[in-house]
């Protein structure tokens, strides 16, 4: 009788382990498919968006002399703070 009880216990462990393994595998596969589907949908919506062009106001002036005046003022301000 004891051997049949042990055999039944081993059988239950084997079956429950197999079920747990299959459930984990199926869960991983479904999750990866869902993630791929969401990524595909997000990439598709990005392609449809039109890029906006930057339009500056009429009174914007192109900086001259590579912003040297700005750098001079910034260096004076930082020197005064130290």
N, C-alpha and C positions, 0 to 999 in steps of 0.2 A: 504494500500500500504506500509506503513511504516513497518509493521510486516513482510511482505514478503521480504523486503530489508534486515531487520535484520536477518531473517532466512537464506537468501542467504549468507550473510556475515559470519554467524556462520558456515554454511556448507563449505564455502571456507576455513575458518581457520582450521576446523577439517580435511578436506581432505589434505591440504598442510602440516599440522602437522604430519599426518599419513605418508605421502610420505617422509618427512624429517626423521622421526623415522626409517622407513624401510630402507632408503638409508644409514643412519648411522650404523644400525645393520649389513647390508650386507657388508659395507666397513670394519667394525671391523672383521667380520668373514673371509673375504678374506685376510685381512692383517695378521691375526694370522695364517692362513693356509700357507701363503707365508713364514712367518718367520719360521714355523716348517719345511717346505720343505728345506729352505736354511740351517738350522741347521743340518738336516739329511744329506744333501749333504756334508757339511763341516766335520761332524763326520766320514762319510764314507771315505773321502779322507785321513783323519789322520790315519786310520787303515792300509791303503795300504803303508804308508811310512815305510821304513826300518830304524830302529834305527842305528845311526852311532856309531861305537866303537871308544873310545879314544885310540890313539896310541902315546906314548911318544917317544921322540928321544932316541937313544942309550946312549947318554952322560948324561941323566938325572939321578941324584943320589937321592936315598931315603934320606929324612932328618933324621938326627940322634938326639938323646937326646931331642926329642919333641920340636925342634926349640928353645931351650934355648939360643943359641948363637944369633939368630936373635932378640929375645926379649931383650937380654942384649944390643945389639947395638941400637935398637929402643928406649929403655928407656934412654940411654946416649944422643942420638940425641934430644929427646924431653926435657930432662933436660937442655941441652945446650940452647935450644931455649927460655926457660922460664926465 
